[in-house]
Structures are given as structure tokens and as C-alpha cells.
């Protein structure tokens, strides 16, 4: 727990010692970047990280994500860029497009997912292995209280980990035990300039509403201590639950067919062996492996209710708050990212083979290829020794869930169906030695 009564000089020494100790643990091949918004928290962390990097002779990177949600977003980007140039910090930035937000997504979820994706891409471009995030103790307390209000389990009540692995990177929060007051004291002592995001005071966002409430009625030291103790207890419980869930789910997690748009696949029948609370733990753990946020307790209960009452010959769909869908098809639960736009993915050409069916090259040059969505009534023959069948029957035989079928495009040449994504070439409209096709889902 932080000590809020430290003097300005003591706070500066304390925060610098945390950052220096964290960087000292790095090996020679590790590269560090700080995610910087331009606000006081991330600018203070960037300043301390650079002081430590200079002392250790390391190169520091600063990554900024421009969400494009504020009129002054470009000014914030230039502010961070200018600061990095003055301090000799390697700077990179990424621009998000608000138009890519799906209808079911909240602005916060869209921004969070886009931010992590952009930071990951920049890290890969610069061979960065570690990314520092500027969340602090007050953020941790807010996260715990918000999750408690939503009826979250141990995973939510444990709030934010100080370190985690994602997308091949190590993400760390070196100041998670540092209070907001200490960071502001450090920024004042170091004369650090920063920007102020006006949306942080908008009470229509749950975290902002809670933050404003805590500002009007600050928590006393004993209450902070009790909340932090609750977080520690939840983290211990989460460790036990994770080990248990790992051992239970491991034999039942199936390899998703990414080539047709599946994100994850889990055998649903095994859930019936456990009581309702245990089912909640298992589903939460499954969501965690997909790196999606935990749904509220009421939403999770609704999902499990649908899973438990759906017969094996029925089809079930449930929408996750992040926009993905959970579908029950036969014995399996399938996670699918249903496209909310007209992007039907990409059709690519494969190398031709004399023993493989493909589209006639001359017809491709003469008529081209046209991609269409399924209309109904289409038929396909996937093998020359088998009869043709309806697309619906072909999808059923291939075990493709109904929720995926509307996303799988059909390719036509000269008004004839030549390829069905997820199934293959239609031999009735193709020739041996022609050009085989392959569909890749939209990212």
C-alpha cells in the first residue's frame, strides 16, 4: 500500500527507485516501451523511465495511440512527440479509426481493444519485448469497486495484475502500488508538463462517475487498506481458480478453425458435470484465454442458462459485451467474431496442380471472379465421385455452425458457383489444373 504522507523529494526518490529496480531486472536483449497518452500519469512514468534508462545505458521507446475521438487528439500526439524528441526518446504512434467500431461495442471497449492492438503492432515493428502501462493504485481501487458493483467473480475482483503476458509481449504496471497523489507530487517536483483529457470528467462513463464520487468523498486510509486487502485476497483466490480451471478445461478445449472465422471452441457437455458456480468459474476462465473482458454476473448467468437448456439438436447464440458471439452447435461452444460491416474477407489464388480442381484460367481473365453472400438454394459438388448437395447440407456435414455460414462468401465465375468458403471448390464448375481458391476471414 502506498504512503501518501511522503514529502515531494521522498516521493520522487521512491518512484524513481521502483522504476530503476524494474529496469535493472531486464536482460540485455529486452527492449522497453512506455505507453504514453500525454496525461500526467503516463508522462510521469515516461520521465522516470527515461531517467532510469539513461542511468543504465538503455534505449527507451514511447508509443502513443491517437484514438481520433477528440478534436485536440492530433495536438496531444504532437505534444508527446515533441517531448520525446527533446528527451532523446524513440517515439512512434498509431492512429485508430472510430468508424471501425462495431455497433454492439461501447466506445471504451473499442478504444481498449484498438489500443492494445496498436501497441502490439508498434512493439513488433521495433522489436520491443516489454510495454509499461501507467495505471496506479487509485485505478486499481476503482477497477475493484466497479467489478464488485457488477457482481464479478475472483477474476474481476482481483482487478489488474502488475504483470501479464499477451501477444508475445510482457505488459507491466510498475506503479500499481503508487497512489495518484504521489504521481502528481512527482510531476510537480519534476516540472512535468502534460495534457488533460476533458472526457475524464464525463459522468456517463462508469469509471468517471465513480472517480468523481471518490473525489467528492475521498476514501480514508483504513478503507483504502481494506479494499487493497480484498484485492489481495481475490488475487490469491484467482490463482487457485485458474489452476483448477486449467486442469478441467485442458482436455475439452478444441482447436478453433480460424480459417472459417472461429475464435475458440469448447466442448459444452462437460459443463453439466459441475454446479452453477463452478460453471461460472470455467466460462470466465475460457473468456480470459480469449483476452475478452468478463461479462457481468447477470449476463454470465443468462449465457449459462441458455447453454444448459439448449438441446443438442438446437442452435443457440449469445452476444458478448465486446461484440463477439457465443454459439452452441451440437456438442460445442464456439466463439465467433461476427462482422458488422461489408468486409467479407479476402479470396486468394493457390498454386495450380494437374490433379486438383480449380477455376479455368481463361474464364478468370474473360469474366473475372465475383464474391457474393449466400442467397439460398445454392448447390455444390465437392468431389467428382460424390453427388451434388445443397449448401445447407454441405455446411452441416462440415460441422459449420449456422452463425458462421452468413460470413462465408461464395465465389462465382460466369454466373456459376465455383467456390464456397469453408467447403472448397465446386467441381461441376471447375476443371483439373485450374486455379484453386482460398478464403481468409477479415481481421
QUIUR-V387037 format. One record per residue. N is the residue number from 1. RES is the residue in one letter. PHI is phi in radians with two decimals (999 if undefined). PSI is psi in whole degrees, 0 to 359 (NA if undefined). OMEGA is omega as a letter, one per 30 degrees, with the letter a starting at -180 (999 if undefined). Layout:
BEGIN
N/RES/PHI/PSI/OMEGA
N/RES/PHI/PSI/OMEGA
END
This chain:
BEGIN
1/X/999/143/a
2/X/-1.28/158/l
3/X/-1.95/105/a
4/X/-1.34/351/a
5/X/-1.68/11/l
6/X/-1.15/148/l
7/X/-1.27/169/a
8/X/-1.00/315/a
9/X/-1.18/321/l
10/X/-1.12/319/l
11/X/-1.09/316/l
12/X/-1.04/313/l
13/X/-1.11/320/a
14/X/-1.14/312/a
15/X/-1.17/321/l
16/X/-1.12/324/l
17/X/-1.15/323/l
18/X/-1.09/315/a
19/X/-1.21/318/a
20/X/-1.12/318/l
21/X/-1.10/320/a
22/X/-1.14/319/l
23/X/-1.29/331/l
24/X/-1.11/332/a
25/X/-1.29/349/a
26/X/-1.28/147/l
27/X/-1.55/174/a
28/X/-1.07/323/a
29/X/-1.40/353/a
30/X/-1.34/140/l
31/X/-2.15/138/a
32/X/-2.00/138/l
33/X/-2.27/146/l
34/X/-1.87/129/l
35/X/-1.36/119/a
36/X/-2.16/120/l
37/X/-1.58/334/a
38/X/1.90/349/l
39/X/-1.28/172/a
40/X/-1.10/322/a
41/X/-1.13/309/a
42/X/-1.27/328/l
43/X/-1.20/322/l
44/X/-1.15/318/l
45/X/-1.13/320/l
46/X/-1.10/318/l
47/X/-1.07/312/a
48/X/-1.15/320/a
49/X/-1.12/322/l
50/X/-1.21/321/l
51/X/-1.07/318/l
52/X/-1.20/320/a
53/X/-1.10/319/l
54/X/-1.09/319/a
55/X/-1.14/327/a
56/X/-1.67/358/l
57/X/1.24/34/a
58/X/-1.85/158/l
59/X/-1.66/132/a
60/X/-1.94/142/l
61/X/-1.98/149/l
62/X/-2.18/125/l
63/X/-1.96/127/l
64/X/-2.07/136/l
65/X/-1.96/119/l
66/X/-1.60/108/a
67/X/-1.36/343/l
68/X/1.23/21/a
69/X/-1.70/344/a
70/X/-2.07/149/l
71/X/-1.11/333/a
72/X/-1.67/12/a
73/X/-1.03/320/l
74/X/-1.18/326/l
75/X/-1.16/321/l
76/X/-1.09/319/l
77/X/-1.07/315/l
78/X/-1.14/324/l
79/X/-1.05/311/l
80/X/-1.15/320/a
81/X/-1.09/316/l
82/X/-1.11/318/l
83/X/-1.06/315/a
84/X/-1.12/321/l
85/X/-1.12/320/l
86/X/-1.17/325/a
87/X/-1.65/358/a
88/X/1.29/32/l
89/X/-1.77/134/l
90/X/-1.21/123/a
91/X/-1.98/142/l
92/X/-2.58/155/a
93/X/-2.49/162/l
94/X/-2.38/147/a
95/X/-1.94/125/l
96/X/-1.63/155/l
97/X/-1.97/109/a
98/X/-0.97/336/a
99/X/-1.17/345/a
100/X/-1.45/354/a
101/X/-1.18/131/l
102/X/-1.34/157/a
103/X/-1.04/324/a
104/X/-1.43/351/a
105/X/-1.53/139/l
106/X/-1.36/162/l
107/X/-1.07/320/a
108/X/-1.08/316/a
109/X/-1.16/317/l
110/X/-1.06/315/a
111/X/-1.13/318/a
112/X/-1.13/313/a
113/X/-1.13/317/l
114/X/-1.14/323/a
115/X/-1.14/312/l
116/X/-1.10/320/l
117/X/-1.12/318/a
118/X/-1.17/318/l
119/X/-1.10/320/l
120/X/-1.10/316/a
121/X/-1.11/317/l
122/X/-1.14/321/l
123/X/-1.08/318/l
124/X/-1.13/323/a
125/X/-1.16/328/a
126/X/-1.87/11/a
127/X/1.00/32/l
128/X/-1.36/137/a
129/X/-1.86/336/a
130/X/-2.25/137/l
131/X/-2.15/129/l
132/X/-1.71/135/l
133/X/-1.96/148/a
134/X/-1.69/17/l
135/X/-1.11/148/a
136/X/-2.24/188/a
137/X/-1.11/322/l
138/X/-1.15/322/l
139/X/-1.08/321/a
140/X/-1.10/316/l
141/X/-1.12/317/l
142/X/-1.06/317/l
143/X/-1.06/316/l
144/X/-1.07/314/a
145/X/-1.15/321/l
146/X/-1.12/317/l
147/X/-1.17/324/l
148/X/-1.12/320/l
149/X/-1.12/325/a
150/X/-1.43/358/l
151/X/1.31/33/a
152/X/-1.26/161/l
153/X/-1.52/198/a
154/X/-1.04/325/a
155/X/-1.10/321/l
156/X/-1.34/318/a
157/X/-1.18/337/l
158/X/-1.25/351/l
159/X/1.05/225/a
160/X/-1.75/135/l
161/X/-1.32/152/l
162/X/-1.28/339/l
163/X/-2.68/142/l
164/X/-2.72/161/l
165/X/-1.84/134/l
166/X/-2.75/132/l
167/X/0.95/37/l
168/X/1.35/8/a
169/X/-2.05/157/l
170/X/-1.78/120/a
171/X/-1.84/130/a
172/X/-2.30/150/l
173/X/-2.15/85/a
174/X/-1.19/343/a
175/X/-1.94/29/a
176/X/-1.22/342/l
177/X/-1.75/11/a
178/X/-1.87/136/a
179/X/-1.41/161/l
180/X/-1.05/321/a
181/X/-1.08/321/l
182/X/-1.17/320/l
183/X/-1.14/317/l
184/X/-1.13/324/l
185/X/-1.14/320/l
186/X/-1.11/315/a
187/X/-1.08/322/l
188/X/-1.17/315/a
189/X/-1.09/323/a
190/X/-1.62/1/a
191/X/0.95/50/a
192/X/-1.57/123/l
193/X/-1.44/154/a
194/X/-2.76/167/l
195/X/-1.75/163/l
196/X/-2.14/124/a
197/X/-1.53/113/a
198/X/-1.13/337/a
199/X/-1.22/345/l
200/X/-1.18/345/l
201/X/-1.83/8/l
202/X/-1.41/111/a
203/X/-1.28/356/l
204/X/-1.30/345/l
205/X/-1.57/132/a
206/X/-0.99/316/a
207/X/-1.14/320/l
208/X/-1.12/319/l
209/X/-1.07/317/l
210/X/-1.15/318/a
211/X/-1.09/318/l
212/X/-1.13/323/l
213/X/-1.15/318/l
214/X/-1.22/332/l
215/X/-1.22/323/l
216/X/-1.29/326/l
217/X/-2.29/79/a
218/X/-1.04/149/l
219/X/-1.31/138/l
220/X/-1.37/169/a
221/X/-1.06/321/a
222/X/-1.15/319/l
223/X/-1.15/318/l
224/X/-1.04/317/a
225/X/-1.08/318/a
226/X/-1.14/319/l
227/X/-1.15/316/l
228/X/-1.13/327/l
229/X/-1.16/320/l
230/X/-1.10/321/l
231/X/-1.11/316/l
232/X/-1.07/319/l
233/X/-1.15/320/l
234/X/-1.15/323/l
235/X/-1.15/322/l
236/X/-1.13/316/l
237/X/-1.10/320/a
238/X/-1.09/320/l
239/X/-1.04/316/l
240/X/-1.15/316/a
241/X/-1.12/322/a
242/X/-1.13/316/l
243/X/-1.09/318/l
244/X/-1.15/313/a
245/X/-1.12/321/l
246/X/-1.00/314/a
247/X/-1.19/327/a
248/X/-1.34/315/a
249/X/-1.36/332/a
250/X/-0.84/313/a
251/X/-1.29/348/a
252/X/-1.94/354/l
253/X/-1.41/128/a
254/X/-1.82/154/l
255/X/-1.22/119/l
256/X/-1.22/147/l
257/X/-1.54/85/a
258/X/-1.05/331/a
259/X/-1.15/343/l
260/X/-2.00/8/l
261/X/1.81/4/l
262/X/-1.30/139/l
263/X/-1.69/323/a
264/X/-2.79/157/a
265/X/-2.52/133/a
266/X/-2.43/135/l
267/X/-1.17/122/a
268/X/-1.46/338/a
269/X/-1.13/329/a
270/X/-1.14/338/a
271/X/-1.12/332/a
272/X/-1.16/346/l
273/X/-1.40/355/a
274/X/-2.18/157/l
275/X/-1.32/175/a
276/X/-1.09/316/a
277/X/-1.13/322/l
278/X/-1.17/323/l
279/X/-1.08/320/l
280/X/-1.04/315/l
281/X/-1.08/316/a
282/X/-1.16/317/a
283/X/-1.20/320/l
284/X/-1.05/319/l
285/X/-1.15/321/l
286/X/-1.08/317/l
287/X/-1.07/320/a
288/X/-1.07/323/l
289/X/-1.17/339/l
290/X/-1.60/358/a
291/X/1.05/40/l
292/X/-1.93/154/a
293/X/-1.25/159/a
294/X/-1.33/133/l
295/X/-1.26/164/l
296/X/-1.14/164/a
297/X/-1.07/319/a
298/X/-1.15/320/l
299/X/-1.16/320/l
300/X/-1.13/320/l
301/X/-1.09/321/l
302/X/-1.13/319/l
303/X/-1.07/311/a
304/X/-1.14/326/l
305/X/-1.06/315/l
306/X/-1.15/320/l
307/X/-1.07/316/a
308/X/-1.30/335/a
309/X/-1.71/351/a
310/X/-1.39/126/l
311/X/-1.33/163/a
312/X/-1.12/335/a
313/X/-1.64/8/l
314/X/-1.88/164/l
315/X/-2.09/133/a
316/X/-2.20/142/l
317/X/-2.35/136/l
318/X/-2.42/132/a
319/X/-1.66/126/l
320/X/-1.36/148/l
321/X/-0.97/334/l
322/X/-1.42/358/l
323/X/1.83/343/l
324/X/-1.35/162/l
325/X/-2.01/143/l
326/X/-1.88/121/a
327/X/-2.05/135/l
328/X/-1.70/118/l
329/X/-2.35/116/a
330/X/1.00/238/a
331/X/-1.53/354/a
332/X/-1.98/151/l
333/X/-1.74/128/a
334/X/-2.14/129/l
335/X/-1.65/129/a
336/X/-2.33/137/l
337/X/-1.69/94/a
338/X/-1.30/125/a
339/X/-1.12/136/l
340/X/-1.82/10/a
341/X/-2.36/191/a
342/X/-1.57/6/a
343/X/-1.31/108/a
344/X/-1.73/20/l
345/X/1.55/199/a
346/X/-2.28/133/l
347/X/-1.75/124/a
348/X/-2.07/156/l
349/X/-1.57/139/l
350/X/-1.84/160/l
351/X/-1.06/141/a
352/X/-1.33/154/l
353/X/-2.50/141/a
354/X/-1.12/339/a
355/X/-1.83/14/a
356/X/-2.25/141/l
357/X/-1.38/143/l
358/X/-2.77/179/a
359/X/-1.37/138/l
360/X/-1.02/126/a
361/X/-1.05/317/a
362/X/-1.09/322/l
363/X/-1.22/327/l
364/X/-1.08/315/l
365/X/-1.16/324/a
366/X/-1.42/317/a
367/X/-1.95/341/a
368/X/1.28/180/l
369/X/-2.01/139/l
370/X/-2.14/130/l
371/X/-1.72/131/a
372/X/-2.32/159/l
373/X/-1.48/160/a
374/X/-1.16/134/l
375/X/-1.88/334/a
376/X/1.92/141/l
377/X/1.57/357/a
378/X/-1.24/151/l
379/X/-2.24/156/a
380/X/-2.60/148/l
381/X/-2.14/115/a
382/X/-1.57/345/a
383/X/-2.51/139/a
384/X/-1.10/338/a
385/X/-1.65/5/a
386/X/-2.09/152/l
387/X/-1.28/162/l
388/X/-1.26/160/a
389/X/-2.59/165/l
390/X/-1.20/154/l
391/X/-1.05/323/a
392/X/-1.03/315/l
393/X/-1.16/321/l
394/X/-1.12/319/l
395/X/-1.11/319/l
396/X/-1.09/315/a
397/X/-1.13/329/l
398/X/-1.46/356/l
399/X/1.22/32/a
400/X/-1.64/121/a
401/X/-1.11/147/l
402/X/-0.94/324/a
403/X/-1.13/336/a
404/X/-1.48/335/a
405/X/-1.12/325/a
406/X/-1.21/343/a
407/X/-1.61/349/a
408/X/-1.58/112/a
409/X/-1.31/159/l
410/X/-1.94/141/a
411/X/-1.99/131/a
412/X/-2.07/148/l
413/X/-2.41/125/a
414/X/0.98/42/l
415/X/1.10/19/l
416/X/-2.08/138/l
417/X/-1.18/119/a
418/X/-1.93/339/a
419/X/-2.71/137/l
420/X/-2.11/118/a
421/X/-1.02/136/a
422/X/1.56/344/a
423/X/-2.02/301/l
424/X/2.43/198/a
425/X/-1.39/146/l
426/X/-1.58/104/a
427/X/-1.13/338/l
428/X/-1.16/337/a
429/X/-2.02/11/a
430/X/-2.16/174/a
431/X/-2.31/153/l
432/X/-1.14/136/a
433/X/1.48/2/l
434/X/-1.35/189/a
435/X/-1.65/111/l
436/X/-1.24/153/a
437/X/-2.05/156/l
438/X/-2.49/134/l
439/X/-1.77/137/l
440/X/-2.09/129/a
441/X/-1.08/154/l
442/X/-1.15/144/l
443/X/-1.33/NA/999
END
